[in-house]
């Protein structure tokens, strides 16, 4: 079968199906419909035909498109017509989940497969009512039992309806938690970027000064002589202090000598 003849059949199947159809399901349905054909339709041919249907409805002329959602291909109205469709199905869109149900659904979505006791351990409260409501809305399914836990409790997973509602095909397409938290981080506003850069430069210079621990020595003319450490500077300061103290000591010694000499001269007079 030529691709030009295959595309209308793929389009009809996707349009008439009540649930999303995978490429493999479309292949089997077409081969069953044309069982008399010698050459069976292959999966590659169907995928090529699906791409042809997608390209066809990308045109702005059509208010709907073919998208892969809920694990298969289906016709969906485009986002631009959401408000119009909401007028027709207003009651359906107004139905919202409670906060407890949303918490439970989020835990199941990110931790699946998960048991009820594990959900309650995370939430800290009983989740019987929330799980029951999620099962009624077909957002959660019972996928089996945990054979390793005592009592073999039921295990919960998200359903195809959940993936279809959020427009994803598997749990791996859910947004990462770190990405969600990153949007909530508030960065500080820099009032004066130039001042901040200057402060950073000063801090770097202070760090370098502390690490090098060097003092510049200059001459009387202001010329750089050498770089001395603090130990050299202390030696220079101690030497200068000794030079200043030496004259004072000599004057006191001279005064003492004069005093002793004067006393010796007065003794003969007595």
C-alpha positions as CSV (number, residue, x, y, z in Angstrom):
1,X,0.0,0.0,0.0
2,X,1.3,3.4,-0.9
3,X,1.8,6.1,1.7
4,X,-0.8,8.3,0.0
5,X,-3.4,5.5,0.5
6,X,-2.2,4.6,4.0
7,X,-2.5,8.2,5.4
8,X,-6.3,8.4,5.1
9,X,-6.7,5.0,6.9
10,X,-4.5,6.1,9.8
11,X,-6.4,9.4,10.0
12,X,-9.7,7.6,10.1
13,X,-8.5,5.2,12.9
14,X,-7.2,8.0,15.1
15,X,-10.4,10.0,14.6
16,X,-12.8,7.2,15.4
17,X,-10.9,5.7,18.3
18,X,-12.2,6.5,21.8
19,X,-8.7,6.1,23.3
20,X,-5.2,7.0,22.1
21,X,-3.8,4.6,19.6
22,X,-0.2,3.6,19.4
23,X,1.6,3.1,16.1
24,X,1.8,-0.6,16.8
25,X,-2.0,-0.8,17.3
26,X,-2.6,1.1,14.1
27,X,-0.4,-1.3,12.2
28,X,-2.3,-4.3,13.5
29,X,-5.7,-2.7,12.8
30,X,-4.8,-1.9,9.2
31,X,-3.3,-5.3,8.6
32,X,-6.5,-6.9,9.9
33,X,-8.6,-4.7,7.7
34,X,-6.6,-5.6,4.6
35,X,-5.8,-9.2,5.4
36,X,-6.0,-10.2,1.8
37,X,-2.9,-8.1,1.0
38,X,0.3,-10.1,0.2
39,X,2.6,-7.4,1.6
40,X,1.8,-6.5,5.2
41,X,2.0,-3.0,6.4
42,X,5.1,-2.4,8.5
43,X,5.6,-0.3,11.6
44,X,7.9,2.1,9.8
45,X,5.3,2.7,7.1
46,X,2.7,3.5,9.7
47,X,5.1,5.9,11.5
48,X,5.8,7.6,8.3
49,X,2.0,7.9,7.6
50,X,1.4,9.3,11.1
51,X,4.0,12.0,10.5
52,X,2.1,12.9,7.3
53,X,-1.1,13.3,9.2
54,X,0.7,15.5,11.8
55,X,2.1,17.7,9.1
56,X,-1.3,18.0,7.5
57,X,-3.0,19.3,10.6
58,X,-0.2,21.7,11.6
59,X,-1.8,24.2,9.2
60,X,-3.5,27.2,10.9
61,X,-6.6,26.3,8.9
62,X,-7.4,23.5,11.3
63,X,-8.5,24.1,14.9
64,X,-7.3,20.7,16.0
65,X,-4.1,18.6,15.6
66,X,-2.8,15.1,16.0
67,X,-0.6,14.7,19.1
68,X,0.9,11.8,21.1
69,X,-0.7,12.0,24.5
70,X,-1.7,9.4,27.0
71,X,0.5,6.8,25.4
72,X,-0.9,7.1,21.9
73,X,-2.0,9.3,19.0
74,X,-5.2,11.2,19.1
75,X,-7.0,14.3,17.8
76,X,-6.8,17.3,20.2
77,X,-8.0,20.9,19.8
78,X,-5.3,23.5,19.7
79,X,-4.6,25.7,22.7
80,X,-5.9,28.8,21.0
81,X,-9.5,27.4,21.2
82,X,-9.4,26.4,24.9
83,X,-11.8,29.2,26.0
84,X,-14.3,28.3,23.3
85,X,-14.3,24.6,24.3
86,X,-14.6,25.5,28.0
87,X,-18.0,27.1,27.2
88,X,-19.2,23.8,26.0
89,X,-17.7,21.7,28.8
90,X,-17.7,24.2,31.5
91,X,-19.0,21.9,34.3
92,X,-16.3,19.4,33.4
93,X,-13.5,21.9,33.7
94,X,-14.8,23.4,36.9
95,X,-14.4,20.1,38.8
96,X,-11.3,20.4,40.8
97,X,-9.5,18.1,43.2
98,X,-9.1,18.9,46.9
99,X,-5.8,19.8,48.4
100,X,-5.5,16.4,50.0
101,X,-6.3,14.6,46.8
102,X,-3.7,16.7,44.9
103,X,-1.0,15.9,47.5
104,X,-1.8,12.2,47.2
105,X,-1.8,12.3,43.4
106,X,1.5,14.1,43.4
107,X,3.1,11.5,45.7
108,X,1.8,8.6,43.6
109,X,3.0,10.2,40.4
110,X,6.6,10.8,41.6
111,X,6.9,7.7,43.8
112,X,5.0,5.1,41.9
113,X,4.6,2.2,42.4
114,X,3.7,2.9,46.0
115,X,1.5,1.5,48.7
116,X,-1.1,3.3,50.9
117,X,1.1,3.0,54.0
118,X,4.0,4.6,52.2
119,X,1.7,7.5,51.1
120,X,0.5,8.0,54.6
121,X,4.1,7.9,55.9
122,X,4.9,10.8,53.6
123,X,1.7,12.8,54.3
124,X,1.4,12.0,58.0
125,X,-2.3,11.5,57.8
126,X,-4.8,8.9,56.6
127,X,-5.2,8.9,52.8
128,X,-8.1,6.4,52.4
129,X,-10.6,9.0,51.2
130,X,-8.2,10.7,48.8
131,X,-7.1,7.5,47.2
132,X,-10.8,6.4,46.8
133,X,-11.6,9.7,45.0
134,X,-8.6,9.4,42.7
135,X,-9.7,5.8,41.8
136,X,-13.2,7.1,41.0
137,X,-11.9,9.7,38.7
138,X,-9.7,7.1,37.0
139,X,-6.5,9.1,37.7
140,X,-5.0,6.3,39.7
141,X,-5.1,2.5,39.2
142,X,-4.3,-0.5,41.3
143,X,-1.4,-2.2,39.5
144,X,-0.9,-5.2,41.8
145,X,0.5,-6.1,45.2
146,X,3.9,-5.6,46.9
147,X,4.9,-9.2,47.6
148,X,7.9,-8.1,49.7
149,X,5.9,-6.2,52.4
150,X,3.9,-7.8,55.2
151,X,0.3,-8.4,54.2
152,X,1.2,-7.9,50.5
153,X,-0.5,-4.4,50.3
154,X,-2.0,-3.0,47.1
155,X,0.3,-0.9,44.9
156,X,-0.9,2.3,43.2
157,X,0.2,3.9,39.9
158,X,-1.1,6.7,37.7
159,X,-3.4,5.7,34.9
160,X,-3.5,6.5,31.2
161,X,-6.2,9.0,31.9
162,X,-3.8,10.9,34.2
163,X,-1.2,11.0,31.4
164,X,-3.8,12.0,28.9
165,X,-5.0,14.8,31.1
166,X,-1.5,16.2,31.6
167,X,-0.5,15.6,27.9
168,X,2.4,13.2,28.7
169,X,3.1,9.7,27.7
170,X,5.0,8.3,30.7
171,X,6.0,9.3,34.3
172,X,9.5,10.2,33.0
173,X,8.0,13.3,31.3
174,X,6.9,14.8,34.6
175,X,8.7,18.0,35.5
176,X,11.7,17.4,37.8
177,X,11.2,18.5,41.4
178,X,14.5,20.5,41.4
179,X,13.2,22.4,38.3
180,X,10.0,23.3,40.2
181,X,12.0,24.5,43.2
182,X,14.4,26.4,41.1
183,X,11.5,28.7,39.9
184,X,10.7,29.5,43.6
185,X,14.2,30.7,44.4
186,X,14.3,34.5,44.6
187,X,17.6,36.0,43.5
188,X,18.8,39.3,45.2
189,X,18.5,42.5,43.2
190,X,21.8,44.3,42.5
191,X,21.2,48.0,43.1
192,X,24.6,49.2,42.0
193,X,26.5,46.6,40.0
194,X,29.7,48.8,39.8
195,X,29.8,49.2,43.5
196,X,29.4,45.4,44.1
197,X,32.3,44.8,41.6
198,X,34.5,47.3,43.5
199,X,33.7,45.7,46.8
200,X,34.6,42.3,45.4
201,X,37.9,43.7,44.2
202,X,38.7,45.1,47.6
203,X,37.9,41.8,49.3
204,X,40.2,40.0,46.9
205,X,43.0,42.5,47.6
206,X,42.5,42.1,51.3
207,X,42.7,38.4,51.0
208,X,45.8,38.6,49.0
209,X,47.4,41.0,51.5
210,X,46.6,38.6,54.3
211,X,48.1,35.7,52.4
212,X,51.2,37.5,51.3
213,X,51.5,39.5,54.5
214,X,54.0,42.0,52.9
215,X,54.7,45.7,53.5
216,X,56.1,48.1,51.0
217,X,59.3,50.0,51.9
218,X,59.9,53.3,50.1
219,X,62.6,55.9,50.2
220,X,62.2,59.6,51.1
221,X,61.7,60.4,47.4
222,X,58.8,57.9,47.3
223,X,60.6,55.3,45.3
224,X,60.0,51.6,46.0
225,X,63.0,50.0,47.6
226,X,61.9,46.4,48.5
227,X,59.1,44.4,49.8
228,X,59.5,43.5,53.5
229,X,57.5,41.1,55.6
230,X,56.1,42.1,59.0
231,X,59.1,40.5,60.7
232,X,61.5,42.8,58.8
233,X,59.3,45.8,59.6
234,X,59.4,44.9,63.3
235,X,63.2,44.7,63.2
236,X,63.3,48.1,61.5
237,X,61.0,49.7,64.0
238,X,63.0,48.2,67.0
239,X,66.2,49.6,65.5
240,X,64.7,53.0,65.1
241,X,63.5,53.0,68.8
242,X,67.0,52.0,70.0
243,X,68.6,54.9,68.0
244,X,66.1,57.3,69.7
245,X,66.9,55.9,73.2
246,X,70.7,56.0,72.9
247,X,71.1,59.8,73.1
248,X,68.8,60.1,76.1
249,X,70.9,57.5,77.9
250,X,74.2,59.4,77.1
251,X,72.8,62.7,78.4
252,X,71.8,61.1,81.7
253,X,75.2,59.5,82.0
254,X,76.9,62.8,81.5
255,X,74.7,64.4,84.0
256,X,75.5,61.7,86.5
257,X,79.2,62.2,85.9
258,X,79.0,65.9,86.5
259,X,77.1,65.3,89.7
260,X,79.7,63.0,91.0
261,X,82.5,65.4,90.0
262,X,80.8,68.3,91.8
263,X,80.6,66.4,95.0
264,X,84.3,65.5,94.9
265,X,85.3,69.2,94.5
266,X,83.2,70.2,97.6
267,X,84.9,67.7,99.9
268,X,88.2,69.5,100.2
269,X,86.5,72.8,101.2
270,X,84.9,71.1,104.2
